[in-house]
Amino acid sequence: IRFWCADPASLIGLKQRAFGPTRSDGEPVVRDYVDVYLLMRFAADESAELRPTLKGSVRQHVMKAIELLMDDQSEAVNAGSLEMVRVGLADDAMTAAADMRRAAGRLLRQVG
């Protein structure tokens, strides 16, 4: 048996690619926004260590995820912050949105 593990930056890139789909009932899938926030917040140091090898499409998707989570007008921040409140990761959407922007800004400084 062979196990493969993805690094945090690759997971952020994969999750960013999943931004935007809707369920069969038309509701947007917002869990990916929160997953990216959590990876940015708790795995930023590991992602930053990969900076020298962070290239190509993975880098593009990581940078796009950062851009979207830093933009408080984006669907990623709006829907993601509401989902964070819904699952108990934040007390209110404004605090959640600020946390998302902070995590994205920190990762940008580390990998930018």
N, C-alpha and C positions, 0 to 999 in steps of 0.2 A: 504494500500500500504506500502510495506517495501522497503527501499532503503539500498543498501550495497555500501560502499565506500572502495576502495582498497588504502592501504597506498603506498607511493612512492617506497619503497623498493620492494613491491610485484609487482608494475607496471614495475619496472626495470627488475625483474626476468621474468615476462611474456613477455616483449618485447625482452629480450635476447633469450628466447626460439623461438621467431619468426625470429631471424637473419637467413638470407641465402636463403629464398625462391625466386623463380623467377615468373614473370608474364607469361601469356600464350604466349607472344611474345619472351620469353627467357631473357628479361631484369631483372636484380636483383631488388628486393624490398629493397630500402635503407632508407625509412622513419623511420623504427624502430631504426636504428643507431642514427639518429638525435633526435628522441624522448627520447632515453636513455640518450644521452648527455644532453638534456634540463632538464630531471629529475635529473641527477647528479648535474648539475650546479645550478638549482633553488630550488631543494628540498633535498639537501644533509643534511641539519640540521635536517629535519623531519626524514629522513632515519636513521641518526645517533642516534636519540632518540630511535629508535626501536632496537638498537644493542642487548640489553639483550634478546629480543625475536626473533631475526633474526636467524632462525635455519633451518636445513633440506634443502630441495630442493630450497627454496627461497634463502637462503644464498648462496648455490652453484651457482645459476644462477646470483645473484648479483655479486659475486666474479668473475665469468666468464666474465660478461659484463665489469667489471672494468679491468680485464686482457686484453680483446680485445681492449678496448679504450685507454689503455696505450701503446699498441704495434703499433708503427707508420708503421709497415709493414702489419698490418691486413687489411682485406677487410672492417671491420667495420670503421676503421679510413679513409682509402682511399676513399671508396664510400660515407661515411658519410660526410667527409669534402667537397667533390664536391657537394653533395646535399645541404649543408649549404650555399655554395656560390650561388647555383642555386636559392634557396628560399630567399636569401638576409640576412641571418644570419651572414655572414662573407664576407669580401672583397676579400679574396683569400684563396685557399686551404691550404696553409702552416699555415696561421693564424688560420684557422678553426681546423686543425689537432692539433696544439699546444693547443688550447682551449679545445679540447676533452681530450687530455692527462692530462691537468691541472685539469679539472673537475673530471676525474677518479681518479687521484692521491689524490685529496682532499677527495673524498668519501672513498678511501682506508684507509687513515689516520683516518677517523672518525669511520669506521665500522670494519676495519681490526683487 
